[in-house]
Amino acid sequence: QVRLVESGGGLVQAGGSLRLSCLASGLRFNYVDMEWYRQVPGSQRELVATFTRDRTTTYADSVKGRFTISKDNAKNTVYLQLNSLKPEDTAVYYCNVLYGSYTYWGQGTQVTVSS
């Protein structure tokens, strides 16, 4: 059974940093693309960053140069480093994987950036 567990969210002042983690289990972690999304209440989930199985990374324009996604296959964990945070980055952050025919989500971790 695939399971994703996020952690690392919290309250931070504008300009600060956080590192989010997503621990995955029940899948062949080396062979999947991992993604981070975020969602603000009343809005659709937004794709923030992707780390592909061939170690290519892509980012939403809104976070380029500030966020960094990384993947540690030995620890079955994908990270999202959030730097130079802005109040508009406030959201619940989710990790995501497409495995087989299914899309799996974690429970999310709240990031709140105060001005």
Residue pairs with C-beta under 8 A, 6 or more apart in sequence:
1 26
2 24
2 25
2 26
2 27
2 97
2 99
2 102
2 104
3 24
3 25
3 26
3 104
4 22
4 23
4 24
4 95
4 96
4 97
4 104
4 105
4 106
5 22
5 23
5 106
5 107
6 20
6 21
6 22
6 93
6 94
6 95
6 106
6 107
6 108
6 109
7 20
7 21
7 22
7 23
7 109
8 18
8 19
8 20
8 21
8 109
9 18
9 20
9 92
9 93
9 109
9 110
9 111
9 112
10 18
10 110
10 111
10 112
11 112
11 114
12 18
12 85
12 111
12 112
12 113
12 114
13 113
13 114
14 85
14 86
14 87
14 113
14 114
14 115
15 84
15 85
16 85
16 113
17 81
17 82
17 83
17 84
17 85
18 81
18 82
18 85
18 111
19 79
19 80
19 81
19 82
20 36
20 79
20 80
20 81
20 82
20 93
20 109
20 111
21 77
21 78
21 79
22 34
22 36
22 77
22 78
22 79
22 80
22 95
22 106
23 75
23 76
23 77
24 34
24 76
24 77
24 78
24 95
24 97
25 76
27 97
27 99
29 73
29 76
30 53
30 73
31 53
32 53
32 97
32 98
32 99
33 50
33 51
33 52
33 53
33 97
33 98
34 50
34 51
34 69
34 71
34 78
34 95
34 96
34 97
35 47
35 48
35 49
35 50
35 51
35 95
35 96
35 97
36 47
36 48
36 49
36 50
36 69
36 78
36 80
36 93
36 94
36 95
36 96
37 45
37 46
37 47
37 48
37 93
37 94
37 95
37 96
38 45
38 46
38 48
38 89
38 91
38 92
38 93
38 94
38 111
39 45
39 46
39 91
39 92
39 94
39 108
40 90
40 91
40 92
45 94
46 60
46 91
47 60
48 59
48 60
48 63
48 67
48 80
48 93
49 57
49 58
49 59
49 60
49 63
49 67
49 68
49 69
49 80
50 56
50 57
50 58
50 59
50 69
51 57
51 69
51 70
51 71
51 78
55 71
57 68
57 69
59 67
59 69
62 88
63 89
66 82
66 83
66 84
66 85
67 80
67 81
67 82
67 83
68 80
68 81
68 83
69 78
69 79
69 80
69 81
70 78
70 79
70 81
71 77
71 78
71 79
72 78
72 79
78 95
80 93
82 89
82 111
85 111
85 113
86 113
87 113
87 114
87 115
88 113
89 111
89 113
90 111
90 112
90 113
91 110
91 111
92 108
92 109
92 110
92 111
93 108
93 109
93 110
93 111
94 105
94 106
94 107
94 108
95 105
95 106
96 103
96 104
96 105
96 106
97 103
97 104
98 104
